[in-house]
Amino acid sequence: MRARMAKKARPRARPASDPADAALPPALGRRSRARGASVPPDREFALFDTPIGRCAIAWGPGGIQRLQLPEARETITRARLLERVQGAREGTPPASVQAALRAIEQLLSGNAVDLSELELDLTEVPPFQRRVYEQARRIAPGSTLSYGELAAHIGSPGSARAVGQALGRNPFPIVVPCHRVCAAGGKVGGFTANGGIDTKRRLLALEAPRSGAALALGDGEAAFGFDPDAAIEHLRASDPVLGRLIDSVGPFRLQLQRTPSVFGALAEAIVYQQLSGKAAATIFGRLCGLFRDASAGLTPAHIARASEERLRSAGLSRSKALSLQDLAHKTISGELPSLSDVRRLDDQSIVERLTAVRGVGRWTAEMLLIFRLGRPDVLPVDDYGVRKGFALAFKKKELPSRKDVEKRGERWRPYRSVATWYLWRALDPVLPGSASREKV
């Protein structure tokens, strides 16, 4: 009888846990389930790709509720978020959150994007922390404050320690840029996200002030505003077929090309259109030779002062001469963005501004984004080399449509520029400067 009673009293087996919990520290999986069970599902979350890894974001009726930086594994990133935003269910971000994700991705790609207008849900944030966060959001990319300086800014001198503690509990990293608040004496200070101060240093390096657009200006070797190794790792994980192409091609070796100005890059691109590299270089040299003081490069004033006939004497077609004149006039009038301007613009805005110039199409603008500005997430779907390389890599008998490339390219975000380079290399190789590619 006792044996039967004992058998009856034995608790029923628990249902199988979430598969994600198998990859988690046991305590973390238990906390996530227990705390989230009784909370109404009025919160949603999504994971999204960035140049520093796969992040997570949660939102509700009051705005963004939490941003989670990448953990060692996606399952842990997800669980960390759910541990802190109880009852959230995975969903599709609304338009306002999608805009926020694009802005965050642009910032982490090395662009000076202002996130201070993004709507945050601060209802559960204590008053002192709210003051700290509001002041931290005023620190511009590329700038830093010490904990003591931030304390003084909020009217609480002497509370540097409390400021540090508030930032350590920051639920909105990146949007509330706690990485821009450092210790006294120029020391980096602590950081509670995965990776600690190494992650903090990486974020600060992404935002480091630069001369002009991207990293392709000034003296010294140009460098990307993203980590190519992280890009390769992401592409391998997201697309095994592309991963095999990466294995066959080898390391990512795209070289950024320096330019003194947007005008200079586009002027060269216009001259190089539909010509072999050698023929275009000859004509461009003749064009520069028309002006005695052009040793340091063409200027808008040079072109604006020259007649169409004079420009054509260098070997330019009438169409290209008119395009150069339109480029010069739009630069002088301020319609064409400067290098400092493009550093603050997202990719689509740059394309729209540049294609307003006669003779500059979307493709030319995209080549500038990749080869001059080092933008990480550009996929020129109208490029023959990209489509031909895609057909070879994915064993297609015919050239894919632009929609086919775009659809597959969604897997490659936010590193579609790197994927583009590998598709070009599939042609063994087709590189910038050849007959099939304009010089930008």
ABEGO torsion letter per residue (X at the ends): XAAAAAAAABBBBBBBBBAAAAABBAAAAAAAAAAAAABBBABBBBBBBBAAEBBBBBBBAAEBABBBBBBABAAAAAAAAAAABBGBBBBBBBAAAAAAAAAAAAAAAGBBBBAAABBBBAAABBAAAAAAAAAAAABBBGBBBBAAAAAAAAGBBGAAAAAAAAAAABABBGABBAAABBBBGGBAEBBABBGEAAAAAAAAAAABBBBEBEAABEBEBBBBABBAAAAAAAAAAABAAAAAAAAAAEBBABBBBBBABAAAAAAAAAAABGBBAAAAAAAAAAAAAABAAAAAEBBAAAAAABBAAAAAAAGBBAAAAAAAAAAAAAAAAGABBBAAAAAABBAAAAAAAAAABBGBBAAAAAAAAAAAAGBABBBBAABAAAAAAAAAAAGBABBBBAAAAAAAAAAAOAAAAAAAAAAAAAAOBBBBGBAABBBX
